């Protein structure tokens, strides 16, 4: 799409947004499309909706295929201003940070037809569903890896002066055969310094006591939530207080109720959890410190020898072709699972594939930057031309006056 057509499309959709939802909806859309130059799916473009992935108060998330790649599409449940504004506001928060992080959800497109956001698809679903499944089999090393990645994502947000405020199992997604964690749902995220609340925000089980008590709070509320999630992962229990509704929150604040002590859990992990859900936010460690502690522990562990199954290999192949749009000729040869040399060659091929994906992402970013540069040059040329026309008109005017 050339620059003129793109600008015309954006202007038309902004007029449509103001007509249907007023100035607020228009400004949110303008911020994403114009100020932040987020790519969009035009009104006339059809996308393949494959199946529902979930839903929330304001939005429905569905799996879609667009430009031969799989994405998650989050759109309003109903075409109300409140729901549209909420979805676009989350899109704005996703783009508040220019840098990419492997464990933080990324905004790819705005769907102009639905005013929805198109984000990365995590093929292994949410962490809470995985933990709930009876056949799920994960180890303490997996817990350490997930805990590290979650701490890394949150400490990154905190370094950018952003608090997530709703860290919970349902907002943590998995991909890459359950190895990579992705933190999502930034509908309640806020800037540090703007966190004086008049109502509580978050999910009861992982909600820090200072949030429920309406006190002023900062990034330490995310540390508390991290600790509860870490306990849930180690214990493989989603309800640390049983089925008590929201009544346990009073005990959490007044009686300092916390999840029960875990038997056969290393003392270091217990100490880390206890300190992280301390009733005094200032006594909690930073997520950066937690990340460093877990990194040290992981570095001392022997490297796990990767084991492959036919199902895992097929899933990786589907990811290469569907999610990353790579030609089948680049796919690794099916390894002989009983042959160590064949497995080693397969792993080398996977390493190269991962590098190819990184390079493709870098190329895409460079293309976007080049597009911005080309637009800037076009604006400069237009400005120069207009100045020349003005000078010509002024000369003509002066000549006529004389």
N, C-alpha and C positions, 0 to 999 in steps of 0.2 A: 504494500500500500504506500503510495507516494505521500509526501508531506501535505500537499493541498487537500487530497482526499481524506487523509487522517484528521486534519484540522476541521474539515467540514463535518465529518462523522462525529467528532467530539462535541462541536458546537450544537449539533442537532440533538444529541443525547442529553446535553446539559439543559437545553431548553425543555426537553421532555421531562427531565427530572424536576425542574422548577415548576412546571405546569402540574405534575402529578403529586409532588411531595414538598414543594416550597423551597425556600432559599437554603435551609439547612441541608437537605438532601443534595441539592445542586452543588453546594460548597464542598461537601465530603467527596462527591464524585470528581469535582474539579481538582481537588487536592491530589487525588490518586492519579488521574489521567494527565493533568497538565503539569502540576508542580513536581510530582514524583515520576512522571512519565512511565507509569505501569502499563505494560501491553494489555490489549483488550481483545475480546471476542466480539466481532461486529453483530449487530442485530440480525443481519440476514444469514448468518452462519449457523448451520445446524450442527449440534453435537450429539454424540451417541450416549444416551443415558443407559447404563448397564444394570445397576441395582442400587438399592438403598444401603448406606453404610451406618446410618444413625440419625438421631435428631435431638434437638435441645429446645429450650424455651422459645428462641427466636428463629432457629434455623434448622433446615434439613440438609444432611450431607449425603451425597450420592456419588457413586463411582461413574466417571465418564471417560470416553475416549475422544481426544481432540488432537488432530495432527499426528495420528498414529501412536499417541502416547496416552498412558493412563494417568488420570488425575482424580483428586477429590474435589467435588464442587459443593460449596456451602452456599445455600440460597435461603431467602426468607420463606417461612412456612406459609405466610399469607402476604399479600401485597399491601401491607400497612406501612405508614411512614416510620413507626417505631421499629418494626422488624428490619426494614431496609436500612435505616440509619444505623442500627445495631451491627448488622453485617458489614457495612462499609466502614464503620468505626473500628471494627476488628482488623479490617484490611489496612487501615491507616496505622494501627499499632504494630502490625507485622512489618510495615515499611519504615517505622521510626528509626530502625537501625539499618544502616547501609550495608554493613559487613554481613557475610553469611556465616552461619555456625551449623555444623553437622547435626546438632541435636535440637535445633530450633526450627519450627515450621516456617515454610517460605511461601510467599505470595507470588504466583506466576502470571495470572491474568485476572482482569475484571470482565465478567460476563455482562455485556450491556443489555441483553434481553431480560435478565432476571435481577440485575444489580447484585449478583452473587460474586463470591471470590473463589478462584480456582487455585488450589494448593496442592502440595505434593501428596501422592497416595502412598500410604504405608500398608503394605500388603499383609502384614501379620496381625493387624488389628490392635486393639487397646490392651494395655497391661492388665487391667482388671479382669477382662474376659479370659486372658491367657492363664492368670493365676487361678481363676474359678474353675477352669476345665480340669476334670478328674485325671485325664491322661497327660496333662502337662508335667513335664519332668525337667526341672532346672536345679542347678547346684548353687552352693554358696558363692562360688566364683562368678556365676552369672549375676547373682545379687550384687556383688561388689562392682562388677562392670556396669550394671544399670545404675547403681547408686552413684558411682563416679560420674557417669554421663549426665545424670540429672543434676548433680552438684555443679558440673562444668557448665551446663546450660544456664542454670540460675545465677551462678557467679558472673557469667558473661552478661546477663541481663542487668545485674546489679552494677556492674562496671559501667553500664550505659545509663545508670540512674533510673532503671525500670524495675518495678516490683510486679511479679506475676499475680499473686493474691488468690489463686485458685489451683494450687498444685494438688492433684489427686490422681489416683490410678486411671480414672476414665479419661483424663487429659494427657495421658502418656501413651504414645503409639510405638509400635515395633515394626521394624523392617529388616532386610538383609538376613533372613532366616533367624529372626528374634535376637540378633546380635546388636542392632543399632536402635537406640531409644530416641524418640522425637517428642519434644514438649510442644503441646498445641493449646488452642483455645485461649486467646488473649483478650477475650471480651471484658474481663475485669481488671486487666493490667493497668497500672497507673505510674506516673512519674514520681520519683522521690521528691518529697517536699510538698506533695499535694495529697497526702494520705490522712488528713484529718477527716474521719468518717462520721456521718450521721446515721448510718445503718451498716449492719455487718455485711461483709462481702466474703464469699468463698463457700466451701462445702463443709458441713458440720464436723465430720470425722477428722478432717485435716485442718480445721480452723484453729488458729492460735487463740489463746485465751484473751489476749489484749484486743483482738479483733471483735470477739463476741462482747467484750465489756465496753466497747465504743471508745477505747483509749486511742491516743495518737500512737501510731506504730510506723515502723520502717521495714527495711528488707528482712529483718529478723523473723517476720511472720512466715516468710518462705522457708527459713531454716527449720522452724517448727514443723511445717508441712512436710518437708523433706524427711524429717525423723519419723513421722507417722508412716509415710510410704515405705521407708526402709524397714520399719517393724513389720508392716504388712507383707513385704517380700520375704523376709526371713521366716516369719511364722506361717506364711501361706494362708493367712486369715484376713478377710476384708473388713470384718466387724470387730475391732478390738474391745468394744464395750457391749457387745451383744445387740439385740434388737430393742433399744431403749428410746427410739425416736430421737428427738432433740433434747430430751431431759438431761442427758449426761453432761451437756454443756455447762449447766450450773455447777455441777461437781468439778468439772475441769477448771473452772475459774475459782470457785470458793474453796474447794477441798484439794486442789491440785491433782485431780484424778488423771492418770495416764494409763496407757496399755499395760497389761500384766507382764511381769518379768518372764523372759523366755528361758527355758531349761536348755542346757547343752549349747548355749550361745557363747562364743568367745567374749571374755570380759572387756576387751577393747571395743567391740561393737556395742556392748551394753552401755559402756561409759560414753561412747560417742552419741548414742541415742538419748541417754538421760540428760547429757549436757545440752543437746540440741533442742529438746523440748522443755527446757528450764522455764519456770514461771516468770522469771525476770528476763526480758528480751536481751538486755545488755550482757547477760551471762552466757548467752548462746554463742558458739563459734560462728565465724563467717562461712559462707558456702565455699569460698576460696580455700580456707584452711581445711575444711572437710574434704574437698577435692584433692588437696595435696596429701592428706593422710591416706585416703583410699588409693591414690596413685602409688605411694610408697609400699602399701600392702600388696597391691597387684604386682609390683615389680619384683617382689620377693618370691612370688609363687612360680612354680615351674610352668612353662608354656604348655598349654593344652594342645595335644596333637589333634588336628582337625580330622573329624570323621565325616564321610559323605555317604549319602544314600541316593538311590535313583530319584526319589521324590525331591530331595534337596537340589540335585543337579538340574532336574526339569524346571524347578522354581527359579533357579538362577538364570537358566536359558530364557525363560519367559520374561524375566525382568530385563535382561539385556535387549531382547527384541521389542517388547511392548513399552516398557518404561523409558528406555534409553534410545530406542529406535535404531539399534545397530543391525547391520546386515548379518544374516545367518552365516555367511562365509567367515566371519570373525569369531564365531563361537568356538570354544575349546572342544576338542575331541572327547567323546564320552570315555572316562577313564575306566580301567579295569579295577574294580574296588578291592580286589584281593592282591593286587600287585602294587608294592610300595613305590617302585620307580614310576609307574603310570600315575599314581596319586601325586607324586612330587612334580611331575611335568604339568599335571592339571593345575596344581597350586601356582606354579610359575605363570601359566597362562592366565589364571584369575588375577594375579598381580598386575599383569600387563593390561588386562581389561579394565581394572580399576583406574589405572593411569590414563587410559583412553577416555574414560568417562570424565575424569578431572579436566583433561585437556578440552573436551567438548564443552564443558561448563564454562571454562575460561574463554573459549572462542565466542560463546554466546554472550558473555558479559562484555567482551571487547566489541562485538557487533552493536550491542545496545549503546555503549559509549560512543562508538563511531556515528550511530544514528543521531545521538544528541549533538555531536560535533557538527555533523552535516546540517542539522536544523539550525544551529547557531550561525554557521557560515551563510546559509540561505537568508536568515534574518538580517545579517550584516549587509549582504548584497542588496537586499530590498531596501534597507535603510539608506545605503549610499545612493541608490537610484532615486528614492524619494527626495533626498537632499538636493540632488541634481535638478529634479523637476521643480523643486521650490525655488532654487537659484534662478532657473530659467523663467519662472513666473514672476519673480521679483524684478528681474532685468526687463522683462516685457512690460511690467507695470510701470517701472520708472521711465521707460522709453515713451510709453503712452502719455504719462503725465507731462513729460517735457513737450 
